[in-house]
Structure formats: C-alpha cells, structure tokens
C-alpha cells in the first residue's frame, strides 16, 4: 500500500481500498511457469469436536483472530503435531 498503517487493516477496510491504493510491487507476477507447476489441493475434511480451553487462551485467540480464531487454534495444534512427528 502506498501509505504505512499503524495497525493491521480489517478485511472490510482492505476490501474498501481502491486497487490503485494497493502497492503490489513486492508480489511477483504469476507467469506460465508458475501455472505449469501449480496443483489443486483440496482441503481435508475436518471433524467437529468440543474442546475445553482456559478462558485466557480463548480470549487470546479471539482477540488476535476475531473472525477465525477456531481455524487459527486448529493451525497451531496442527503445527504442534507436525513438529512432534518429525522428532
């Protein structure tokens, strides 16, 4: 973006910006070579569970990721599993 912001913008704020105000100079062009190697990855089906967590943990994730805190919690758990499977 042309100007620096003192905080991260919400999805709604980003969506309302005109394209001309978005600096894409650090985004590489997607040429034919990129698309030759691209592959479709379907998301895994997720299983719904009920999980009890401490109020401070829940408050942290909700504050950091108000519109996707459960997805972020799942990602953190997946990273933990991945790190411990390779050891």
C-alpha atoms as one frame of an Amber mdcrd trajectory, in Angstrom:
protein
   0.000   0.000   0.000   1.161   3.481  -0.634   0.889   4.591   2.984   2.023
   2.830   6.128  -0.664   1.999   8.650  -0.167   1.938  12.406  -2.266  -1.221
  12.706  -3.351  -4.126  10.572  -6.410  -3.348   8.477  -9.545  -5.436   8.750
 -10.800  -7.438   5.786 -13.560  -4.869   5.317 -11.077  -1.984   5.322  -8.846
  -3.750   2.810 -11.809  -4.564   0.571 -12.873  -0.914   0.539  -9.482   0.316
  -0.709  -9.338   1.182  -4.402  -6.946  -1.050  -6.342  -4.804   1.979  -7.170
  -4.003   2.423  -3.445  -2.599  -1.086  -3.085   1.161  -1.463  -3.572   1.802
  -4.825  -5.213   5.450  -4.166  -6.052   6.593  -6.982  -3.751   4.236  -9.535
  -5.338   5.821 -11.464  -8.204   3.911 -11.869 -11.450   2.407 -15.317 -11.945
   3.755 -16.356 -15.312   3.157 -19.541 -17.304   5.989 -21.306 -15.449   4.137
 -20.861 -12.155   0.933 -22.338 -13.557   2.790 -25.321 -15.064   3.773 -26.436
 -11.560   0.549 -25.399  -9.811  -1.643 -28.159  -8.474  -5.085 -28.230  -6.950
  -5.076 -29.137  -3.266  -8.444 -29.937  -1.800  -8.820 -29.171   1.908  -9.121
 -32.092   4.264 -12.488 -32.688   5.837 -12.434 -31.524   9.425 -14.016 -33.329
  12.315 -16.046 -31.259  14.735 -15.055 -31.650  18.383 -15.803 -29.990  21.676
 -12.698 -28.764  23.460 -12.349 -27.109  26.835  -9.674 -24.433  26.997  -8.818
 -21.908  29.672 -10.526 -18.502  29.401  -7.215 -16.708  28.847  -6.317 -18.964
  25.898  -9.721 -18.440  24.309  -9.567 -14.682  24.906  -6.129 -14.504  23.282
  -7.190 -16.290  20.099 -10.444 -14.328  19.865  -8.564 -11.035  20.281  -5.927
 -11.922  17.680  -8.253 -13.587  15.158 -11.868 -12.495  15.826 -13.217 -13.954
  12.564 -11.224 -17.147  12.523  -9.994 -17.988  15.969 -11.010 -21.652  15.770
  -9.160 -22.064  12.473  -6.065 -20.457  13.990  -6.302 -22.739  17.039  -6.536
 -25.741  14.711  -3.491 -24.482  12.781  -1.476 -24.146  15.996  -2.415 -27.681
  17.000  -1.516 -28.980  13.515   1.891 -27.251  13.727   2.471 -28.858  17.123
   1.651 -32.309  15.727   3.874 -31.754  12.708   6.798 -30.635  14.859   6.483
 -33.642  17.134   6.028 -36.229  14.384   9.364 -35.359  12.798  11.322 -35.785
  16.026
